[in-house]
Amino acid sequence: MLLQNMLSRVTDFPKKIVAIAAADDERMMTVVQEAVRLNLSSFLLFGNEEKIRHLMKQKNIEWKNVDIVPTESLEQSAQEAVKAVHNGKADVLMKGMVPTSILLKAVLNKDYGLRVGKLFSHVAAFDIPSYDKLLFITDSAMNVTPTLEQKVQIITNSVEVAKKVGVECPKIAPIAAIEVVNPEMVATVDAAVLSQMNRRGQIKDCIIDGPLALDNAISKDAAQYKGIQGEVAGEADILLVPTLEIGNILYKSLVYFAKANVGGFITGAKAPIVLTSRSDSTINKLYSIAFALTAISSKEVLEHQAN
């Protein structure tokens, strides 16, 4: 299921509600405008009411799909948006023009936050012109230098998401600079351990093989030339990056050099958290919303397919 197909199919299912913290921004309201036009979801918009109303009028956004909750500061906007999701008044939380640190502080609040006992991690789905399926990358936004235990949880999160959007048994490549284990390179050691844990049934519902260099993970020709065999080589669905820094660079390289489209969100919380970059395009923000909505609507998707 490529991102455009995902975007199109979401409109066929019962509408969910997206809560946007600090929605009083021209670019964010353009996203709302397009989402409403596509009948993608309904919205709870938190921020300066006067500015939001002005932007809605300017962009001819239909009121029937939008409710405004006035707030007086970025902190209050983040808090009230998180509370809306916590209380079941919204299904997805989305970052508007509010610093990530402020939003996450509200998300982690003990009284009204969105913790459910899991590690938060980011999953991004890339639609790359030269790749014949969605390529997921994790984690490029939350965990800076994950431990082996955290990598297990990141994998588990990404497998759950991939399965919800139609990838039954994801092939996972823990990537490193080389495809052999080098004790001086932690990424290679962790990759080998994760692969063995998968073979022994400690990490389920996926196939893990690594370490794999990036070329061997996504290119059959590269893998064959180097004599690398296995079910994952050249066939990866999910790339597990060793650090956030590497993930962030890979993410932006695919967008700017490979002209890939992308949708992503934070998983492991009570609800998906769409945490896009301010520089992300409108279409990629829409894809992120569609990706999050598909992940929480998987049961409805399956029921729809059955009918």
N, C-alpha and C positions, 0 to 999 in steps of 0.2 A: 504494500500500500504506500504509494508515494505521497508526498505532502499535499499536492494539489487534490489528489483523490480523497485524502483525509479531510481536507477543508470542505470539499463538496459533500461528502457523506455526513459530516456532522450536522449539516443543516436539515437532514431528514429525521433526526431524532429529537425527542422531547428537549426543550430548551433548558439550559442551565443558567445560573447567574454568576457573573464574574464581578468580584469586588476589586475596584482599582483604588489604591492608596495614592493620594495626590494626583488626581486626574485633571486638575486645572492647568493644563499645558496644551499648547496648540498641536504638537506632534501626537501626543497621546489621544487627543480628541479626534484626530484624523483616523487613528486606529479604531476608535469607537464608531466613527462614522462608517467606515468600511465594514466593520463587523455587523453593525445594524443593517446596512444595505444588503449584506449577504445572508441575513437572518441567522447569524452564527450563535448568538446568545443574547441574554438580557444583561444589564449592567447596573451595579450600585456604584455611583461615583462619589468619592470622598474628596473634599477640598473646598476651595473658595466658591461658594454658590453663585455669586454674581458673575465671576469669570467663566465658570462652567456654562451657565445659561447663555452668556454672550457667545461663547464658542459654538454651542449647540445651534443657536439661531444662525450664526454665520455659516455653519456647515449643513444647515437644514437637516439636522438629526431628528428622527421621529421620537417623540416623547414616550410613546407607548412601551418602548423597550428600555427605558432609562429612568432610574430614580436617583435623586441627588441627596446626599447627606452632608450638610454644611459642617465644616471644621475650620478651626482658627489657626492651626499650626501643622507642620509636617508630622510632629509626634502624635498629635491627636488624630490626624488622618490615618496614619499607620495603625494606631491602636484601634480605632473604630472599624477599619476594614478587616483587621484580624478578628475582632469580636464578632463581626457579621458572619464570618466563615465558621468560627468556633460555635456560634449559636445556631448554625444551620440556615441562616438567611441568605447565604451565598455558597457556591460550590467550588469556586476557584479564587485564589488570591493573586492579584497582579500588582507588580510594582509600577507606579507612575513616576513622577518626578520627585522622588524621595530617595535620600541616600540609603544604600543597602543596609548599612549598620543600624539605621533607625527602624527600618522595616523588620529586620531580623530580631532586634531587641523586643519588639512587640510579639513576633512569632514565638519567641522563647519564653514569654511571660508565663509564670506558673499558674496564674489564675484564669487567664483567658487565651493562652497561646495555643499552638497547634502541634505540640509534641505528642507522640504516641509511643515513645520508647524505642524508636528506630533512629539510626544515623541518617541525617539529611544528606542527600547527594544530588548532583545535577546530572540529568540525562538529556543529551542533545541528539536529535535525529536529522541527519543531513541527506538532502536529495542532490546528489552529485551527477552532473551530466554524463560522466564517463563510467559511473558505477551503476550496475543494473538493479540495485535494491537500496533500501534505506540503510545508511550506515550510522550506527549509534556511537557516540563518544561520551565517556564518563571517566573522571569528573573534572570539569573545566571551570567550576564556579564556587565550590563550597570547601572541599577538604584540601588543604595546602600540600601537605606531605603525608599522605595516609599511611598508617601502619599496615602490616599484613592483616591483622584482624579487621581493620576498617575497610581494606580492599575486599575482603570477603563480603562485608555488608554492602559495599558499593555495587559489587557484582549482583548480589541478591536483589537489590533495588532495581538495577537495570534490567535484569531478567524478568521481573514482575511487570515492568513497563512494556518491554518488548513483546511479551506474551499478550498483553492487553490490546496491542495494536496489530496482532496477527502473526507474530513470529513464534512458532510453537516451541522450537528448541534452539535458542540462539547459539551461534558459534562465537566464542569470545576469545580474542587475542590480547593477552597482556603484553603491551608493546615495550620494547627497549631498543637500545642502539644496536644490539647484536642478537643473534638467535641462539647463542650458546650461553651456558651458565658461567658467569665470572664472579667469584666471591667478592671482588672489589666493587661490583656494580649491583647495588641492592635490588634494582628493578628486575634483573635477571634471576636472582635467587628467589624473590617473591613470586615471580611468574612460574618458576618451576614448582614451587610449593603449592601454588593455587591449582596448577594443572594436576598434580598428584592428589590433592584434596578432592578435586572433581572426579577423578578416576575411582576414588574410594567411596564416593557417595556422600562426602561431607558438604559439597556444594552441588545442588540438584537442578534439574530441569534445563540444563545447558551443556555445551561441550566447550571445555577450556583447553587450549594448547599454547604453551609459551615457554620461554620468551620467543617472541617473533619481532623482527625489525618491521617497520611500517610497510616496506615494499613486499615482504613475504606474507604479510597479513592480508593484503588487499589485491595482490597481483599473482595470478596463477603462473604466469610466465616467469616472474622473478623467483617464485618458490620452486618451480620445476628446474630452473637453471641452477639453483643452489642445492638441488637435491633434497629439498625439504618436503616431507610427506605428512599426511595427516588430514583430518576432516576440516580443520580450520584454515590451513595455509591457502591463501588466495581467495578465501570464501568467508571472511569474517563478517559477522553482523554487528558485533560490538567491539570497539577498541577500548581497553582499559588503559588509561594513561597513568604513568607512575607518579606524577605530581600535577598540581593545578596549573603551574606555570607552563608546563609542556602542553597540557590540554588547552589552555587559553591560546597559545601560539598556534596550535594545530587548528583550533576552531576558527580563528581569524584568517589563517592561511587558506582554508577551504572556502570561506566566504569571499575573500578579496582576490585570491589568485585563481581558484578553481571555479569561481562564480556559482558556488553551491547555495541552495536555499536551506534554511535551517529552522527548526522549531525546538524549543527546549523548556524544561521546567525542573524545579526542585521536587524530588520525591522523598518519601520517608516521613512526611508530615500527615496531619489529619486530612489535608486536601492538597492538591497540586499548588505550587507557588511559582507563578510565571515571573521570572526574574531576568528580564531582557536588558541588554545594554542600551544606553541612550542613543548609541550610534546605529543600532539595528534598524533595518528598513521596516516600513509599514507592513509589507507582505510577510516578512519573517516574524514580526510580532503577531500577525494574524495566524501564521502557522503554529506559533507557540501556543496560542489560545486553543487552536483546533487539536493540537497534540495532547494538551492537558485534558480537554473535554472528551476526546476519544478514550483516553486512559481511564477516566472515571465512568464512561458510558459503555464499557466493553460488554456488560451483560445485556444492555439494550441493543447493542450492535449484533450480538449473537442471536437474540430473539428476532430481530428484524430480518437477518439472513435466513433464519429457519422458516420465516413466513414467506 
